[in-house]
């Protein structure tokens, strides 16, 4: 050993030989170049030998540091990707349900019209289905709901069954008129359709005010809920922001039953029928992409930042012989 003479040199050589023999006899320890190189410059301490030995086993493979374990916080953070994956799967099921509901509503509105039942319970089972009624209008009790955007029947640029009202006017009002059903012997509410604001006065559309007995086809509608922050109906001024069937029936004397006139029953010169909206909000695909994307991203972060860092180890450097 260079740098030592006499008795000191013999002590260092003996300590070095004993340490090498101990490492060779251990089943979980091999010679490491760091240990051997350090022996040339300074005596090895027990701390140095132990720290180096626990990182490499007899086969030369790297082992994990027992002090670096995934703690409670690490497993707690794993909840984020797991929960996001669960929410994404739940949105898949919700999307299937929503598509089925939309298909059901489309089938109902496209089905052949049936005779309108008398009882309210039977009407609830026919929501969004077409019914056929025969009777007379009471135009003296018209109600106006709006402002409402026009729904163009048929296609994006479809016509209106001979109506004189221009389709360029996008916002206006729905005209709700009491209708006495001759066969059922009751008076109901009928949404005749959409009109622009400049034709709100019945005197400006006398050609569309149907007189006498008439037959029409309409879609059954149940009560309409008031949207958040929507203004309350002003009954005194005949200004309605949403359809409250009970309140409308008190004003007109009709039953709290309403049907939307179908497009094929639009009166020339009158309101535009076919204003029933059957589309449902369906944004579940966006939610699916969001939640699954979040699950993948947070899962990768957890793997690389916690799992791999805590349980992995560096590759053993090549052994350099003395």
Secondary structure, 3 states (H helix, E strand, C coil): CCCCCHHHHHHHHHHHHHHHHHHHHCCCCCCCHHHHHHHCCCCCCHHHHHHHHCCECCCCCECCCCCCCCCHHHHHHHHHHHHHHHHHHHHHHHHHHHHHHHHHHHHHHHCCCEECCCCHHHHHHCCCCEEEEEEEEEEEEEEEEEEEECCCCCCCCCCCCCCCCCCCCCEEEEEEEEEEECCCCEEEEEEEEEEEHHHCCHHHHHHHCCCCCEEEEEEEECCCCCCCCCCCCECCCCEECCCCHHHHHHHHCCCCCEEEECHHHCCCCCCECCCCCCCCCCCHHHHHHHHHHHHHHHHHHHHHHHHHHHHCCCCCCCCCCC
